[in-house]
Amino acid sequence: MDEKIIEFQNIIDKSKRMVFFGGAGVSTASGIPDFRSSDGLYMQNKSISPEKIISHSFFMSNPEKFYEFYTKKMIFPKAKPNIVHIRLAEWEEQGKISAVVTQNIDNLHTAAGSKNVIELHGNIYRNFCMNCGAEYSLDYILASDGVPKCAICGGTVKPDVVLYEEPLNEAEWEKAFYEISNADTLIVAGTSLVVYPAAELVDHFYGKNLIIINNSEISAERYATLVIREDMKKVFEQLK
Ligand code: CNA
């Protein structure tokens, strides 16, 4: 076994309060593309950036185009948790990890059985009418032709997902802040750490071990105790 994996396992075994902070790279092994990998969404559409399409102003002015992109490129209802989601849920059950903080919107940590999941950017399974607040399922969104409309008042239904230009949910932010600032070990994995303010949370880690797992270089590596530049699936398959 690789020396870095042995070191990682030692840290896991000795930690008293571990927190995981993840991004889209956690779900690529489940078949959901991330944003910034070479086969991520940013490389697929050269004419208009996904950052623009999934912004609040674009949603308000072009809801049809937003939903066309969102339902085709960001919704994968058949995706299943992979070894990373599963291992994290097991660690929580065993009392090794106190929280999973995610930028992902795919619900896969909860599907794997994790309980304390802090979703900084929302969840595709919750959707609300912007006018009367009625809640709708993901199935309702997918069955709608074009822009989903509220069956009660006719208002536009919006996913409970934080779009660019929108603030994060304050309660989720507070929970993430608390967990990260009280952790002794923070695992940062599958995130380019360039989306703010989420990325800022890592600055509030004051513990001993900052572990970064990513298949490409990220700038926060310089602060890390341990850097594993490798496919996350391969790493987590070797951990217990
Ligand atoms: P990102 O900017 O696309 O970064 C992903 C990072 O993970 C990159 O540095 C990749 O190199 C790395 N990576 C990808 N696959 C692997 C792998 N198998 N092993 C190791 N490293 C890998 O995504 P971020 O999460 O940093 O950006 C934040 C955005 C992306 C959030 O707002 C998310 O909502 C949004 N997003 C979420 C999903 C999802 O819910 N699954 C999918 C796509 C985008």
Residues whose N, C-alpha, C, O or C-beta is under 5 A from the ligand:
A	BS01	CNA	G23 A24 G25 S27 T28 I32 P33 D34 F35 R36 S37 Q103 N104 I105 D106 H121 G190 T191 S192 L193 V195 I213 N214 N215 S216 E230 D231 M232 K233
